[in-house]
Amino acid sequence: MNKSIIKDVQVKAIELPLKKQWKISLYAQSTRTHAVLRIITEDGIVGYGEAAPSPAFMGETGYTIELVVNKYLKPVLIGQNIFDVDTIHEKMNFAIYGNYAAKSTIDIALYDAMGKALDMPVYKLLGGKYREKAELSWVIGMQDLDSSIEEAREKLSEGYKVLKIKVGNSPETDYKLIEKIRRELGGDVALRLDANQGYDYKTALLTFREIEKFGLESIEQPVRRWDIEGMKMLRQKLQTPIMADESVSDYHSVNNIIRERACDIVNVKVGKVGGLTIAKKIAQCLEAAGLTATAGSNLEVGIGSAASIHFVASTNIVSVPNDLLLGGPLHQYDIIRNKFQIIDGCVLVPEEPGLGIEVDDDIFK
């Protein structure tokens, strides 16, 4: 372990094309810019990290991550031991405020490197294996009604048990969409609606009070990230459980949600909050408060998805089906050579050292 000193940090922003336009209430994209990073130690271990933030959602892009890592984070990382995770986070926070997606790429790479150094999968470094597989949900982006129904049927046939539907642009459109999905697919399919901050409190209350009669698993981020009071009132006045996402963008913001009892579930995104270290800390806070969690996706591909799988495998309260494996299927190609094993709507936990993935190093050329 005393040889596991960081010798170099390399980061690259790459644009990956999507198979079709991805649209939510905040934005629409046909490509996604990913920041891919590798940490190289003096004894030759290579750890990989990845983040795929959208500027409207997180205030970062793959290009800002590239800049932040090279100018602010890399200088404080060189010479550090990969196992000194808290020290590294402290140094990164002193170097630059926020930029949690950039810090996530570092943190994920540290765990990949630590696992390889110890010849063990990452989940063992995070507390051990609580579950053998992670149950998946599938997310249907904004599109026309017929395309939404077709995609829903396809994913249900693949074994997915929960469908997350992007809403938040128009109450009328949302109502027609959920009504048609229920009519076409029946009442047994679990439906999660995600507004991505699309409504103010009053509109959200009127809209979801009408829609929840169709039977919903949960409603995710119905109001603006800063409107904790609005989310709290929706939780009190609606029958459907409320899930927070953008409102928990880092370790400290989870305190606001817990203090106000503003939600029932939190979507903990490893690539959004600062990496595996911070995701585990958030989960511990939620557990102490009696809340549950799910692990979501920012459309990361193989590296980021692998990190989220290990997080779910090692964390007992992440018991709500996860849309962590979204980015890979939505992109035209991935940056890892091996594939995750998916059986009956669940992804198996990799057992190989580190994240358990084989990265295509050609992306750094």
Sequence and secondary structure as in RCSB ss.txt:
>XXXX:A:sequence
MNKSIIKDVQVKAIELPLKKQWKISLYAQSTRTHAVLRIITEDGIVGYGEAAPSPAFMGETGYTIELVVNKYLKP
VLIGQNIFDVDTIHEKMNFAIYGNYAAKSTIDIALYDAMGKALDMPVYKLLGGKYREKAELSWVIGMQDLDSSIE
EAREKLSEGYKVLKIKVGNSPETDYKLIEKIRRELGGDVALRLDANQGYDYKTALLTFREIEKFGLESIEQPVRR
WDIEGMKMLRQKLQTPIMADESVSDYHSVNNIIRERACDIVNVKVGKVGGLTIAKKIAQCLEAAGLTATAGSNLE
VGIGSAASIHFVASTNIVSVPNDLLLGGPLHQYDIIRNKFQIIDGCVLVPEEPGLGIEVDDDIFK
>XXXX:A:secstr
 TT BEEEEEEEEEEEEEEEEEE SS EEEEEEEEEEEEEETTS EEEEEE   HHHHS  HHHHHHHIIIIIHH
HHTT BTT HHHHHHHHHHHSS  HHHHHHHHHHHHHHHHHHHTSBHHHHTT  S SEEEBEEEE S  HHHHHH
HHHHHHHTT  EEEEE  S HHHHHHHHHHHHHHH S SEEEEE TT S HHHHHHHHHHHGGG  SEEE  S T
T HHHHHHHHHH SS EEESTT  STTTHHHHHHHT  SEEE  HHHHTSHHHHHHHHHHHHHHT EEE   SS 
 HHHHHHHHHHHHT TT  S B TT HHHHBS  SBSS   EETTEEE   SSBT   B GGGG 
